[in-house]
């Protein structure tokens, strides 16, 4: 797993994601999640350039892209603004629907647009009825720049016009991400005026039958991985 770090003048290297205080036991897999979402929390498992990291050890099938969680996440309690400027209650409007949630930003140089593109291409391989069922929600980690209008332009190009883009207050977004084990830091300006953003790059799949986030995908998940798993996710089955 990695963190997106965007410098508009140069393409930076990737960094490990900040991950909120959550522990997911995956089949025979033990996941230790580092906590580092504020300066007062020193419970980190390691660092690269002072960024807290997630350590994952063990695993029953390292060839599968999906990580099925023994302890699923509750859907984030988020009420934000969609690309049409309307209030969007995430829990209410995705209730009973297969849903993929991703936190990212439009100025991301690589993983964010690639993730949206991979999901979009895989979605198009589904029967039309299943395409209509699948909800893909992109929540910005950079709401100051990612306005509703900006998301409305970016999402169809990076992914698909059917995807839902959400923006709003950063503190609300950060708290919502924390609820599903994803850490994000406020975007900040660095020397030269460029903007740096750090966020976890995981996609969480929520079941239509339980509304629980029970499957996790990392940034290396391919189109083929999603195409193989989406039919099962739409039914609420384990991939």
C-alpha positions in Angstrom: 0.0 0.0 0.0 1.2 3.5 -0.7 0.6 7.1 -0.2 0.2 9.6 -3.0 2.5 12.5 -2.8 2.0 15.1 -5.5 4.5 17.8 -6.5 3.2 19.7 -9.6 6.7 20.6 -10.8 8.3 17.1 -10.5 6.9 13.6 -10.2 7.7 12.4 -6.7 8.3 8.9 -5.5 5.5 7.1 -3.7 5.2 6.9 0.0 3.6 4.4 2.4 0.1 5.4 3.4 -1.0 6.6 6.7 -3.6 4.2 8.0 -6.1 4.9 10.8 -6.4 2.8 14.0 -8.0 -0.3 12.7 -6.9 -4.0 12.7 -8.2 -6.3 10.1 -7.6 -10.1 10.4 -7.7 -11.5 6.9 -8.3 -15.2 6.7 -4.9 -16.5 7.9 -3.5 -13.0 7.4 -2.4 -10.7 10.2 -2.6 -7.1 9.4 -0.9 -4.6 11.7 -2.1 -1.1 11.0 0.1 1.8 12.0 -1.4 4.9 13.5 0.0 8.3 12.6 -2.8 10.7 11.9 -1.7 13.4 14.2 1.5 14.8 15.7 0.6 13.5 19.2 0.3 9.9 18.2 3.6 8.1 18.2 2.3 4.5 17.7 4.1 3.9 14.4 5.6 0.7 13.2 8.2 2.3 11.0 8.8 5.2 8.6 10.2 6.3 5.4 10.9 10.1 5.2 9.1 10.2 8.6 5.8 8.9 7.1 4.1 6.1 9.2 3.7 2.9 7.3 1.5 -0.2 7.3 3.1 -3.5 7.8 1.5 -6.7 6.5 2.8 -10.1 7.4 1.7 -13.6 6.5 -0.9 -14.5 3.9 -2.7 -17.5 2.6 -2.8 -16.5 -1.1 -0.5 -13.8 -2.2 -1.6 -14.2 -5.8 -5.0 -12.7 -5.1 -5.5 -9.0 -5.4 -8.4 -9.0 -2.9 -7.9 -9.0 0.8 -11.1 -10.3 2.4 -11.5 -8.9 5.9 -12.6 -11.0 8.9 -13.6 -7.7 10.6 -15.4 -5.6 8.0 -15.6 -1.8 8.2 -18.8 0.1 8.8 -19.5 2.4 6.0 -18.2 5.9 6.7 -20.7 8.4 8.2 -20.1 11.0 5.5 -22.4 13.8 4.2 -20.6 15.7 1.5 -21.3 17.5 -1.8 -21.5 15.8 -5.1 -20.4 17.0 -8.5 -23.8 18.7 -9.1 -23.5 20.7 -5.8 -26.0 18.6 -4.0 -25.8 17.1 -0.5 -24.8 13.5 -0.7 -25.3 11.2 2.3 -22.9 8.3 1.6 -24.6 5.7 3.9 -28.1 6.6 2.8 -27.5 6.9 -1.0 -25.4 3.7 -1.3 -27.5 1.6 1.1 -28.1 -1.9 -0.3 -25.8 -1.3 -3.3 -22.4 -2.8 -4.1 -20.1 0.1 -3.6 -16.4 0.8 -4.1 -14.9 3.8 -2.2 -11.6 5.4 -2.9 -10.0 8.5 -1.4 -7.8 10.5 -3.8 -7.4 13.8 -5.6 -7.4 15.1 -9.2 -3.9 16.5 -9.2 -2.5 13.0 -8.5 0.1 12.1 -11.1 -0.3 8.4 -11.2 -2.2 6.0 -8.9 -5.5 7.9 -8.5 -6.3 8.2 -12.2 -4.9 4.7 -12.8 -7.2 3.3 -10.1 -10.2 5.0 -11.5 -9.4 3.9 -15.1 -8.9 0.3 -14.1 -12.2 0.2 -12.3 -14.0 1.9 -15.2 -12.5 -0.5 -17.8 -13.5 -3.5 -15.7 -17.0 -2.1 -15.1 -17.6 -1.9 -18.8 -17.1 -5.6 -19.1 -20.1 -6.3 -16.9 -23.6 -6.9 -18.2 -25.5 -3.6 -18.3 -27.7 -4.5 -15.4 -24.6 -5.1 -13.2 -23.0 -1.9 -14.4 -26.0 0.0 -13.2 -25.9 -1.6 -9.8 -22.2 -0.9 -9.1 -21.5 2.4 -7.2 -18.0 3.9 -7.4 -17.4 6.8 -5.0 -14.3 9.0 -5.3 -13.8 11.2 -2.2 -11.3 14.0 -2.7 -8.5 14.4 -0.2 -7.8 17.9 -1.6 -11.1 19.7 -1.3 -9.7 23.2 -1.6 -8.7 22.5 -5.2 -11.1 19.7 -6.0 -14.4 21.6 -6.1 -17.6 20.0 -7.4 -16.9 21.5 -10.8 -13.4 20.2 -10.9 -14.4 16.7 -10.0 -17.2 16.8 -12.6 -14.6 17.5 -15.3 -11.9 15.0 -14.0 -13.9 11.9 -13.1 -15.3 11.2 -16.6 -11.9 11.5 -18.1 -10.0 9.6 -15.5 -12.7 7.0 -14.9 -16.4 7.0 -15.9 -19.2 9.6 -15.9 -21.2 7.2 -13.7 -18.8 7.6 -10.8 -19.8 9.7 -7.9 -17.3 12.5 -6.9 -17.5 14.0 -3.4 -16.0 17.1 -1.9 -16.5 19.0 1.3 -14.8 20.0 4.6 -11.4 18.4 4.9 -11.9 17.4 8.6 -15.1 15.6 7.8 -13.3 13.8 4.9 -10.4 12.8 7.1 -12.7 11.5 9.8 -14.6 9.4 7.3 -11.4 8.0 5.8 -10.3 7.1 9.3 -13.4 5.0 9.9 -12.3 2.6 7.2 -8.7 2.5 8.1 -7.4 5.0 5.6 -5.2 7.9 6.7 -4.9 11.2 4.9 -3.0 14.4 5.7 -4.0 17.9 4.8 -2.4 19.1 1.5 0.4 21.5 2.1 2.6 23.8 0.1 6.3 23.2 0.0 9.3 25.2 -1.2 8.6 26.5 -4.6 4.9 26.7 -4.1 4.0 23.2 -5.2 1.4 21.2 -3.2 2.1 18.0 -1.5 -0.8 15.6 -0.6 -0.5 12.3 1.3 -3.2 9.7 1.5 -3.8 6.0 1.7 -4.4 4.4 -1.7 -6.8 1.5 -0.9 -10.1 0.7 -2.5 -12.7 -0.7 -0.1 -15.6 -2.8 -1.4 -18.9 -2.7 0.5 -21.4 -5.5 0.3 -24.9 -4.8 -1.0 -26.3 -7.3 1.6 -24.6 -6.0 4.7 -23.4 -2.5 3.8 -20.1 -3.6 5.4 -16.7 -2.9 3.8 -15.4 -6.5 3.6 -12.8 -6.4 0.8 -9.7 -4.3 0.3 -7.7 -3.7 -2.8 -4.2 -2.1 -3.1 -2.8 0.2 -5.7 -1.4 -2.6 -7.8 -4.8 -4.1 -8.5 -5.2 -4.5 -12.3 -8.1 -4.3 -14.7 -8.2 -8.1 -14.9 -8.3 -8.3 -11.1 -11.3 -6.0 -10.9 -13.0 -7.7 -13.9 -12.6 -11.1 -12.2 -13.9 -9.9 -8.8 -16.7 -7.4 -9.6 -19.4 -10.0 -10.5 -18.9 -11.5 -7.0 -18.7 -8.2 -5.3 -22.0 -7.1 -6.9 -23.7 -10.1 -5.3 -22.0 -9.5 -1.9 -19.9 -12.7 -2.3 -16.2 -13.1 -1.4 -13.9 -12.8 -4.4 
